[in-house]
Amino acid sequence: MKKRLLVLGLCLTLLLTGCSAMLDRPYTSVVAHAEHPVTGEDDSTVQVESYSELVSAVLYFVSQSTQQGTVRLVNYDGDVEEDLNRACLEVAKDDPLGAYAVDFIKNDYTRVLASYEANIYITYRRTPEQIRSLVSVTGAGAIRAELGDALADFQPELALRVGYFAEDEAYITALARQAYYDTPAAALGMPEIAVALYPDHGTQRIVELTLSYSQDPDLLRRKSKELTARAEELTGQIAARQDTREGRLWLLYQMLPDWVSGLPDGASEGSGRSTAWDALVGGGADSEGLALAFELLCDQLEIDCTVVEGTLEGEPHFWNALPGSQSRNVDLSRGEFGSTYTDEQLLAMGYSWEGAPELDSAGEPEQG
């Protein structure tokens, strides 16, 4: 019995905290609830002998969305009433899963010969489906990847069990914004993002995001599919003719004037025409939409490319960076298709962005 209880505690510990060996690299897993040893005729009865096993038993009930469970306390030396109340409060307030899923927990107990039998009553504010869909991640890269998948499918909500978390809501919002620009085919309008953390302290947290889109998700999925098909159609012409990165990039520059459309006359930057769909399918896009369109085309051609968010002469502006031995930047909104610029050239033209190099009085990068 002790061996079986040890397995119960170990399984729950791994389920709720993750593995410290994963700390230094991104890690994502969908956690399936393990089978746990129980006594009695069903999964709603568990036997324990210590306070830590009691907490594990209550957590087990929560992980299974059990509304009423029974705990048999045998050979128990602690104060049963005090420990039951403390264990229920600890799970409901301090454990990430409990803080996220539980509304409240109450209990009662009776003495049965030399042991005790306690009933645990749990009221939830999350559905069993929401509890089962929790994804365990470790590292900013894994969080960003899960956010990208949710945005690509226009999901209305996402809940992540994050290990070793020492950040805040603003950090998650920033990662979601980065993930948005990582997925140009689905970047059809930045959703409103609400972030909640459970509990409000500790290094093990559940991060819940609520995503509100400006258009119906089904409509956005259709537009994303149309946009992807258009990008595949265009880039297929290049892939069939060039098999090197540089060759594909050179040919892409030649094709861009016929493929993308900038803002129509009278429209201004930030006028809502800010998606790759506007640039490749619709009536024209601002710098944000053009940058997303260029990233999407590069993605189709397996060319590394990112969207850069910054300012131009103090106004919000977007362009693209092409990683390489020297920094190369592309800004399709200038209408100079095929022109690339170094970071220093952009700075001299009035561009600014986070992480930009500092220049000395002669306009050269400062030696740090």
N, C-alpha and C positions, 0 to 999 in steps of 0.2 A: 504493500500500500504506500509506504513512504517513497518507494521508487516512482510509483505512478504519480504521486503528488509532486515530486521533484520535477518530473517531466512537464506537469501542468504549469508549474511556476516558470520553468525555463522557456517553454513555448510562448507564454504570455510576455515574458521579459523581452524575447527576441521580436515578438510581434509589435510591441509598443515602443521599443527604443532603438531598434536597428543594430548595426554592428560597427564598433569603433574602427575596424579595419577599413571601412569604406570612407573614412573621414576625408582623405586626401584626393578623392576622385569622384566625379559625378556618378550617381547610382540611382536607378529607378527600378521599382518592382511593384507589381500588383499583388498584394498580400492576400493569399487564400487562407481562410481560417483553418487551423489544424484541428484534427480530432483530439479531444481532451478526455482523459480518464474521468469517469463519473461513477457514482454509486447509485443504486436504485434502478428504476425501470426506464428512465429517460434522461435526456441531457440536462434537465432542470434541477438535478440533485447532485451536489458535490460534497465530498468529505474533506475536512481540513483539521490540522492539529496546531497551527500557529497563526499569529497575526498576519504575517506576510502571505501565507496560504489563503487566509480569509480575504485579503485585498485581491489576490489573484482570482479567487472564485467570483467575486463581484465583477471584476473586469471581464472575466470569461462570460458571464451572463450578458454584459453590455455588448461584447463582441458578437454575440449570437442574437442580439435584439430580444433577449428573453424578458418578458414582462413580469413573470413571477418565478423565482427560483428558490430552492431549498438548500441550505448549508447545514451539514451535520458536523458539529464541533466535538471531536473525541480527544480524550487526554489533553484537554485545553486548560492551561494554567492561568490565562489572563482573565480580566474582568470582561465577561461576555457582553453585557449591555454596553459598557463604555467602548469596547473594541468594535462592536457592530456599528455603532453610531459613527465612530471615527473612521472606519473603513469605508462606509457609504459616503461620508463627506469627502474623504480623500479622493475617491474615484470620481465623484460628481464635480468637484471643484478643481482638483490639482492634476488629474491625469488628462492628457490631451484628448483621448477618445471620449472619456466621460464628459469633459467640459464641452466638447463639440456636440455630442449626441444626446446627453441626458438632460431632462428637465428637472426631475428630482428623484431621490431614492429614499424609501422608508423601510423599516423592518420591524419584526416582532420575533419572539423566541419562546420556547418552552423547554423545560428540563425533561429528559427522557433517561431515567436511571442515572448512570454516571456521565452521560453526554448531554448535549444540547442540540435542539433542532431549530434553526432560524429560517424565517421566511423573508425573502428580499423582494420588494415590490419596486419596479422601475417604470417611470413614465418618461417617454422619449419626445424629443423635438425634431428628430430626424427619422426618416423611414429606413427600414431594413436595407433597401436598395442603396440609399445614400451611404450607409455604413459599409456595405460590401464594396462599394465603388471607390473607397479611399485608396489612394496610391501613395506608397512610401517612396520618398526620394531623399537623397543626400547630395548637397552641392548645388551651387547656383546654376551650373550647366544643365543638370537634370530638371530643376524647377523651370528653367527657361524652355526646355524642350517640351515639357508637359503643357506649359502655357501655350506654346506654339501649336501643339496638336489640338488643344481646345479651341483656339481662335480659328484654326483652319477648318474646323467642323462647325463653327458658330454655336458652340455650346453655351447655354445660359449660366452654367455654374461649374465650378471645379473645386475639389477639396483634396489637399495634399497633406500627408503625414511627413513632416520634415524633421530630420535628425540634425542635431548640433546647430540649431537655429539661434542666432544672436542678433537678428535684424528687426526691422519694424515694418509697418504697413507701407510706408513710402518706398522701401527697398523692393517689396513685391510689386508695387505699381510700376516702378522703373523697369523691372524685369519683364513685366507684361508688355510694356511699351516697346522694349527691345524685341520681344518675341513677335509683336505685330509687324515690325519691319523685317523680320526674318522670313515672313510668309507673304510675299507680295501678291500671290494669286488670291489670297483671302483677305488682304488688307483693303477692304472696301468701305472704310470708315471706322475710325478709332472708337471702340465701344466705351461707354462709361463703365469704370471699374470700381467696385466696392470690395475692400479687403477686411476680413475679420480674422483674428488670431485666437486660438484656444489652446491652453488657458492664456491669461494675459501676462504670464511670467514663465521662466524656465527655458531650457535649451531644447526640449522636445515639444514641438508645437504642431497643431493642425492649422493649416492656412486655407481659409475658405475665400473664394473669389466669386462674386456675382457680376456677370457681364451683360450689359444692356446695349443692344445694337440699335442703330438708327433706322434700320429696315427689318422686315420680317426675315428670320433666318432662312426659311425655305427660298425666298427670293434671292438672298445673298448666295446661297449654295448654287442656284442656277446661274447667277452672274459669274461666280467663281469658275464654274465649269465652262462657261462660254469663253471667259478670259483665258483659261488654260488651253482650251482648244485653239484659240487664235494664236497664242504664243507658240504652241507646238507646230502649227501650220507654217508660221513665219520662219522659225528657226530650223525647221526641217529642210528648208532650201539651202541653208548654210551647212548643216551637218553633212549633207550629201556631197558637198563640194570641198570641204576642208576638214582635215582630221587632226590639225594641231591647234593648240590654244591661241597662239598668235595669229594664225591664219583665220580662224573663226572670228577673232576679235576684229581684225582688219576688215573682214567682209561685213561684219555686223555694223561697223561705222558707215560703210557705203550704203547699207540698206536703211539705216535709221530715218533719213529724211522722208522716205516713202511710207514708213511704218508707224511713226509716232506723231501725235499732234499736240502742239503746245496750246496755251490759252487762246481762245478766240478773241477777236477785237472787242475791246470794252470790258473784258473780264480782268479781275485783279488777283494777285497772289492771295491764297487763302479763301477763295470764293466758293469752296466746296467741291471743286473739281480736283480732287487730291488723291486719285486712285489710278492704278495701272489700267483699269477698265476704261477710265476717261481718256487715257492716252492712246490706247490701242483699239478700242471699240467705240467709245463715245465721241463727244465733240471736241475734245481737247482737255489738257490737264495743266495744272500749275507745276512748280518745281518738285513738289512732293510726289505728285502722280507720275511725272516723268522719271524721277529717280526710282520709284517702285517698278515702273515699266522696264527700265534698263536692267534693274536687278533680276526681274523675272526672265527676261530674254537671256541674260547671262547664265542664270540657273539652268535654263533649258540646254544651253551649250556647254555646261560644266566649266564655266569660267567663274573663279572666285570674285565676288562683288558684294559690297555692303552699301546700305543707305546711310549717309551721314546727315545728322540733324544739327544745324547751326544757325548762323545769321549771316546776312550779306548787308553791309552798311547799316547794321543795327536791326534789320528786319528779319523775321523767321525765314529760313531758306533751307533747301535740301539739295543734295547732290550725291554722287557715288564715289567710292574709293575702290581702287583695284589693287589688292595686295601684290607686292613685288619687291625686287631689290631696292627700288626707289619708289617713294610714294607717288602714285599716279591717281589723279582725280578727274572725273568727268561731270560736267554740268550741262545737261541737254537743254536747260532753259535758256542758255546763252545763244542757242541756235547755231553753235559752231561744232557740228557733228564731226567726230574724229579728232577733235582737239583734246589734249590732256594737259593737266597742270600739276606741278609739284606743290607740296604744302606751302612752300615759301612764296610761290607765285599767287596762290589763293590768298594768303595773308596780305600780300601787297595789293591785291584787288579789293580788299575790304571784307573778306570772309573771316569768320571766327567760329570756333567749335571747341568743345571740351577736349582737352588733351593736345591742343595745337601747340607747336613748338614756339618758344620765345625767340624773338629776333633782336639782334643788337642794333646799334644806331646806324650801321651800314647795311641793315636789311639782311644780315646773315644769321643763321641759327646760333644761338648762344651755346658756348661750350660749358656743360654742367659737370 
